[in-house]
Amino acid sequence: MTYKQELESFHNGTNCKAYEFFGCHELSTGVFAFRVWAPHAQKVSLVGSFNGMDDTADLMHLLPDGESFEAVREAHFGDTYAFCIHTYDGRKLIKADPYAFYSDLPDSHLSKVWRLPESRKKPQKKAETCAPVNIFEVSLTSWKRHRDNSYYTYSELEKELVPYVKNMGYTHVEFMPVTEYPFDGSWGYQVTGYFSVTSRMGTPEQFKSLIDAFHNSDIKVILDWVPAHFPKDEWGLYEFDGQPLYECPLWDRMEHYGWGTRKFDFGRAEVDSFLLSSAIFFLDVYEADGLRVDAVASMLYLDYDKPNGFWTPNKFGDNRNLEAIDFIKKFNTTIKSAYPSAVTVAEESTAFRGVTEKIENGGLGFDYKWNMGWMNDVLFYCRQDPYFRNYHHNKITFSLVYAFSENYILPLSHDEVVHVKGSIVNKMWGEYDDKFAGERALLGFMYAHPGKKLNFMGYEIAQFSEWDYRKGIEYFLKKFEKHRRMTAFVKFLNFFYLENNPLYEIECGWDGFEWLSVDDRERNIVAFSRYSKDGQSITAIINFSGVDLSGYRLGINEGEYKLVLNTDGKRFGGAGRRVKRKYKTKLVSSHGKEFSICVDVPRLTCLYLKKL
């Protein structure tokens, strides 16, 4: 496109590849064009290692739109640079390039002259919701650390993380934010480089190689993306040209007070172009397979995390952020148009309707939504003493009231293993052995429950410590039998999930699910069957109580059944209580069924039965 076309589409909010124009681009060998949008600036100069950071050496000229600036000069790959914004009130603001492909962090806050890695354009197919999705959520900076506590590089992660994820049987890996961020304690959720993968672990080429390695192992990669807000670092997007630019200028929409950050101005076309381009960038250049959109609830509501009197209703008099809702629809439409096989996932914690409904049907257009209600309910339940669990039985059954209202992912995410919440195994009730049994039963319940799966690193070894972003996961624990056997259990469960389509094929309707025992609160037991399109079934029976159940009569469809999973098995670290291997129904009614079987279910145990 010509300059005029590039700028027109940018100002219309339709330029989803603005990174091909703005930022730093090589025009010929050793000659680069630097471009930036700064409509409130009096003038802008280019500063960098190539001119001694002299703000008088390279004054940028104004482009035809009257809002953007350009400088063309010689430079070398690896040079650092920034833009010096001269404001009308006499200030000089040194700003990192919003479109930089690489940053100089942690050495400085400057951007780097860099070229993008080559990408291979893959054939695009429509995303399928009937496929298995089992996600391993990872913080790349804290999956493993060296003995001196330094980060693993992207190249080292390629050698170790990729085979680990493949060997464990996951279908997807999800990276917590890799877009550049200054403060490790934000876990990447306070982004300063929306086109720059963090330099903490290596170069853009090495990051691209990591993603390619996952693809070569048939593992899909989802990236955590943060369009809701950005930090107030003075060298970042914050009041970029001396006034609110990327943030909303309205008093009640500018600030996210709870997080100390600024909110994007979704009503501004240029901001739409910026954010859409960031999303497309990671699908286009790095060939990611999807994006998990962080903090969607904070985008949808004007009163999110605000008391009365600190927000203004929309034109309809309610609390919906209409501009943000329009942006989300635009985002999903753009992604699906350009990359039909890419998945978009909403981290959305409210009852907002239609998050995964098609846009033409009035929805937001996401492929999946995190089921935060399920997560909170089951973890609350698992903390309770089994003696009192009968009072909270609805916590493990209520999710089926709404399970088919959206396309859900069931998350046991990083948010649940920090801030004194305890690790997954340490949330479980009881003594040492009980906690391991409780986690195995929970995971058995999770994998059989409708919805795709996501688990955060460390759960698979039953790490007792909470996740600490400052150090790696405690994989040395696998030297101990209980932890080693938990890993063996998770691996078995992952592959069992992959190999049994009743557990994933029909996720969005009652054709794929049937309650068998839903209200037996006194014995803390639930049982249900999952079905595939061709009629195969897996029946899950979970005893959440603290006592063994002998001869439990369960109504079930007529036929013969084989025990295919017992979480109490010794090979998984359980007590190995004896459980019958095969069952044949008898003409004895129970649970509303004409036929039934009698099952012994050990305490804190999940059984899977497969119909023969």
N, C-alpha and C positions, 0 to 999 in steps of 0.2 A: 504494500500500500504506500501511497505518497504521504508526505508529512501531513498534508491537509486531511487526508482520509484517516490516518492514525489518530490525529488529535480530535477530529469530529466524533469518531466512535468512542474515544476515551471520554469525552465530555457528554456523550449520550448515554454512558453507562453500559455500552455493548461491546467494549473492547476486552475480550477475555484472554488476550495474549499481549497485554500492555508491556510485559517484560521484554518483548522483542524490540520495543522502541525506547522506553525509558530505561534508565540505568546506564551501564557502561558496555559498549559494543565495539568490537574491532572492525574498522572500515577497510583497512589494508594492513599489511605487515607493520606492526609497531605503531599504527595510528588508530586512535580510539575516539569515539564520540561519547560524551557524557551528557545525559539529559535528565532534567528534574522538573517536576510540577511545583510551583511556589507562587500562587497568584497574588499573595499579599506582600511579597518581597519588593523592596525598592530596587535592589539588584542582587545578583548571586555570582559568587566567584568559586572556581574550582581550586581546592587546595589538596596537596598530597605530598608523598615522599619525592615526587618528581619535580616539585618546585619549592621545597623547603617549607611547606604549609604557609606560603606567602599569599595572603588574600588579595594582593594587588597584581599578581603575576598573570592569572588566567581568568579574566572577567568573562562571564558567559553572556551570549547574546540572546535576545528575546526571540521566541519562535512566533509564527503567525497567529497563534491563538491569543497572544498577549498575556499568557499565564505560565508558560513553560520556557525553560532556558536550556541552551546547548553550548558546549565547548568542545572543540576538536583539537587534539594535541597528541604528541608522541608520549608513549608510556610503555611499560613492560608488564607482563603477567607477574603478579605478586606484589606490584606497587600498591601502597595504601593511599586512600583518598577519602575526601568528604566534600560536602558543599558548605560554603560559608554564606549564610543568609544575612543580608544587610536589611534591617527593618527600617521603617520610616521614623521610628522613634530613636534611631541611633544605635541599636544593639547589633552585635555580630554573633550569630548562632552557628556553631559548628555542628552539622547534622550528617549522620551516616546516610548512605544512599538507601532509600526505601526499597529499591529494586535490585540491590546488590546480590550477586550470586554467591558471594563468599565474604566472610567477615574476619577481622583480625583479633577477635576475642580469643583468649582473655588478655592478650598483650595490650590491646587498645580497643577503642570503640569505633575505629575507622573501618571502612569497607576496603575490599581488595579487588584489584583488576584481575579478572579471571574469565576463562572460557568454560562453557557448559560441556558436560560429557555428551558423547554421541548416544542417541537413543535408537532403539530398534522398534519400529512401529508394528505392534502386534495386531492380528485380525480381531475385530471387535464383535463380541456376541452379547446378547442380552443377558443380564444377571438373572440367575434362577434361585427362587426362594425354596425350592424343593431339594436342593443339594445340601450335603452335610457342611456345617460351619462350626468349627471348634477352634477358638482363638486363644493363643497364648499372648497375654499382654506383657510387654517388656519395657522397662526403662533401660535404654542402651548404656547410659552412664553408670548404672548400678546393678546390671545383671551379674557381672563379675568385675573385680578390680585386681590390679597387680598387688604384690606384697607391699610395695611402697604406697599403696592406695591410689595410684595413678589410674586413669581410665584405660579400658581396652580400646584399641583403635578399631575403626570400621573393618580393617583388614583382619585383625585378630577375631573380631566377632564373626566375620565370614567363615573363618576356619573352625570356630567352636560353636557359635550359636546356631548356625544353619544346620549342621548335622544333629545337634541336640534336639531341635524342634522337629526335624524329620524323624529321628529315631523314636521320639515320644508319641508320634502319631497325630500331631495337630494339622489342621488344614490351613490355618491362617496364623500370621503373627501380626500383632498390633503394636506399633512403636508409640510410646508417649512422645510428646512434641519434640521434633528434631529441628524445627525452625529456630533460628538463632535467638538466644535469650541470655541476659547478663547475669542473672542470679540463680544459682543452682537450687536454692531453696524454693523456687517457684515450680520446680520439676519440669520447666519448659512451658508453663502455661502463661507466662508474661513475655510475649514475643516482641522482639525488636527487629528481626529479619525475616520478613514473610516470603522471601525467595532464597534465603540463605540457610543451608543445612549447617548445623552447629559445627564450628571448627574444633571443638574440644577433642574430637576423635579422628579427625583427618580431613581429607579434601572432598569436594563434590564427586570427583571420579571414584574415590574409594567407597563413598556412600552408594553411588550407583552400582558399583560392583557387588556390594552387599545385597542389594535388592535383586540383582541379576542372579546371584547365587541361590537366593530363596526360590526364585522362579525356576531355576534349573532343577531344584529339588521338589517342584510342584507344590510349593508353599506360596500362598498369596499374601500380599503385604498391605495392611491398612495403616494409614498415618493419622495420628491425632492432630486436628487442625483447629485453630483458635480464632474465630472471626468475631467474637462477642466484645472483646476489649483488648487494650494494650497498656503497657506500663508508662509511667510518667518520667522516665529517664530523659534528661534534657537533650541528649544527643539523638534521641529516637523520633518517633512520629509525634510526640507530644508538642502541640502548638508549633507545628513544623516550620511555618514561615512567620512566626511571631504572633499568630492568632490561631484559634481553633480551625483546623483544616480537615484532618482525618476524624477528629472527634466531633460529636454533635455540639453546636454552639448554644443550644437551649439549656437553661440552668438546671432543669429537672431531668435532662437526658444526657448530660455531659459526663457525669461521674458515676462510677460504680463504687460507692463508698465502702462497702464491705470488703472489697479487694484492693482499694486504693489505686484504682486504674481508671482510664478513660474509655468511654464507649464509642464505638464507631458511629459515624453519621450515615445511617442506612438510607436516608432520604436524599443523599447527594450522589449524583450519577458517577462522578469521578471515583468516589469511594467504592461504589459497586464494581467499577472496572478494576480497581486495585485488588479487591478481595476475590472477585471471580478469577482474575488472572493468577492470583496466588494458588487457588484451588486447582485450576487447570494446569498450572506449571508443574506440580508434582505428579500429575497423571501423564502429562506430555513428556517432560524431560526425564524424570526418574522412573516413569512407568509403574507407579504405585497402582494397586488394584482397588483402592477405595479410601474414603476419608471418614473418620469419626469426628463429628462436629461437636466441639465442647460447649457446654453451658448454654444449650439452646433455650432453656426456660428463661434465662436472664435476658435473652433477646426478645422473647415473645411478649413479655409483660412489662408495662410501664411502671408498675408498682413493685417489681421484683426487688426484694430486700430493702423496701422503703416503707416508712410509716406514713400514715395519712398526713396530708399537707405537704409532702415532699415530692409529689408527682401530679401531673396534669392529665386528666382523661383525654382520650382521642375525640375526634369529631362526632363519634356516636355515643360518647359519654361513658365508655367503659375502659378497661385497663389493657387492652390489646395494643401492642406496638405495631401499627399497620404497616409502617415502612419496613420494619424488620421482617414481618411476615411476607411482604412482597419480595424482599431480597432473598429469603430462604427459598421461596418458590422459583425465583429466577436462578438461584444457585443450582437447584436440583434439575431444572429444565436444561440449563447450560451443560451440566455434567452429563446428563443422559443423552443429550443431542450429540455431544462430541465423543463420549466414551460410554456406550450402552452397557458394556460389561462391568463398569466400575460400580461399586456399592457405596452408598452414603448412609451413615448411621448417626442417629440423633441421641445425644446424651440429654434426655429430657425427663424431668422428674415430676411433672404435673399431669393432670387429667385432660390436657389440651387435646381436643378431638381431631382425628385424621392426620396424625403425624406421618404415618406410612401409607395413607390413602393417596391415590393418584391425584395430581393437581387438577386435571379436568373434572374430577369428582368432588372438588372442593378441599382436597387435602394438601399437605405440605410437600409430598413427593419423596420422602425418604424411603430407603429400602427396609431399614430396621430401626427400632427404637430400643434403647436399654430399658429393661423392666426393673426399675429401681424399687417399685413396690414389692415385687417378689423377693428381691435381695434383702430389703429391710425386714420383711416379715419372717423369712426362714432363718435369718441370723438371730433375730430376737428369740425365736422359738428354740433354736439350738443352744442358746445360753441358759435356758430354764432347766431346773431340776426336773427330771422325768416325772417325779411324784406330783408336780404341779402343772405339767404340760396339758392335762385335760382342760384346764381353764383357758388355754391359748390354742386349741386345736384349729381354730379358723385361720391361724397364721400360715398353716401349710396347705390349706384348702381354698382360701379366698382367691388366690391368683387365677383359679379356673373360672371364676365369675367373669373375668375380663380377658382371659388368655388369648382369645381370638379376635379381640377388637383392634389389635395392631399386629404387625410382624415384629415379634420381640426377639431380643437377645437377652439371655439370663446372665447377668454379670456378677462375678465375685472379683471386684476390681481393686485397683491400688487404693482407692478412697476408703476401702473397708479395712485396711491393714496399717493405718497410720493414726496419729493423734490419740494414742492411748485406747484405741478400739480393740487392739489385740490382733494377732495373726489369725488366720482361719482355724488352724488346729487349736489355738489357745482360746478361741471363742467357745469351743465346745464344752459342754458340761462335764464335770467329773474328774476322776483321778487320771493319771498318766495314760493307762490303757484305754480308758473310756473316751478320752479326747481323740485318740486315733480312730477308734471305732465310730465315734460321732462324725468325724470328717468323712470317713468312707461311706457311711450311711447317707450323709448330706449329698455327696457327689453322686451316689447311685440315684438318689431322688432327682437331682438336678439333670442328669443326663437322660433320664426317662421323661422328664417334664417337657411339655411343648415349649419350643423356643430354641434358638441357637445358643451356643455356649461360649462364655468368655471367662478365663481365670487368669489372675495375676501371678507372675513368677514367684516362686517360693512355696506356694501351696502344695506343689507336687513332691516336695521333700518334707512336708509338715514342719516348716520352720516355725519355731516358737517365738522368736523375736519378731517385733514389728518391722516392716520395711523401713530402711533408713537410706535415704538418697545419697548419703555420704559414704556408703560402703556397699560391697557386693552381697549377693545372696549367700547364705551359709551352706554351700554345697559340701563342705566337709562333714556335715551331718549324715551323709550317706554312708559313712564308715560305721554308723550304728544301725543295728538290724531293723528297728521299728521304722526309721526314716527311709532306709533302703527299700523296705517292703512297701511303704507308701508310694514310692516312686514306681515300683513294679505294678502296683494297683492302678495308679493313674494311667500308666502306659497301656495296661490291659483294657481299661475302660475306654480310652481314646480309640484304640483299634476296634473294640467291640462296637462302639458307636458308628465308626466308618463302615463296618461290615454288615450292619443290620438296619435296613432302610425304614422299618417301622419307627425308629427313633428320630427320624428327621424328615421323612418324605411329606407327611401331611401335618403342617404346623398351624394352620389357620382355620381349623374347623373341627366339629365334633366327629367327622368321619374318621379322624385319626386318633381319637381319644375316647375312652370309656371309663367312668368311675366304677369300681367294683365295691370298694369299702371306703366311704368318704366321711362317715360321722361316728366312727368308733373311737370317740375321744377318751373313753375310760381306759382303753388298752393302748392308746397312743399309736395306732396303726392306720396306715392308708394303703390302698391297693388300687391299681388301675392298669388298663391295657392300652398300648399304642399299636396302631395299625398302619400298614403300608397300602399303597394303591392296589396291589395285587392280593390283598387279604392276609398277608403274613402278620403275625402279632408277637409282641414282647409284653409280658405282664410283670409289673414291678410291685413288690410287696415290701413295705418298709415298716419295721418295728422300731419306733422312736422311744420305746419305754426302757426302763432299767431292769426288766425281768424277761426271761425267756418265755415265749408263748408256745405251748405244746398243743398240737391238734387243732389249730385254728381253722375253722371251716370257712371257706371262701367260695362264694358263688362265682361261677365262671362259665364261659361257653363250653359246650360239650367237646370232648376230645382228649388227646394225650399231650402231656407237657413234659419238657425236659428242663432241669435246672441248668442255667448257663452262666449265672453269676451268683456268688455268695460272698458278700463283703467280709464275712467272718472267717473266711478261709485262712489257713495258716500261712499260705504262700503270700498273703497280703498283710500279714502281721496280726491276724485275728486269733481267737481262741480255738478255732477249728471244731466247734460243736457240730455234732453229726446232724446232717440234713438229708432228707430223702432226695434221690437224684431224678426219679421219674414219677409222674402222677397220671392217673387216669380218672376222669370224672365219674362220679356216681350220681344216680338219679335221686339226689337229696337236695331239696331247695334251700337256698341261702342267698341273702343280699339281693332278693328279687330275681334270682336266676333259678332255672329248673334244675340245673346240674351244679355240682360243687366238688371241691377237693379239700383234703385236710393237710395242713402244712405246719411244720414246726419252724418257727421263726426266732432265731436267737435275739437277744437284747441288742439294741443299737445296730441293727443289721438290715441291709437291703438285699433282697433276692430278686433275680430276674428268671422268669420262666418263659421258654419259647415253645409255641405250639408246633407239634410235629405234623 
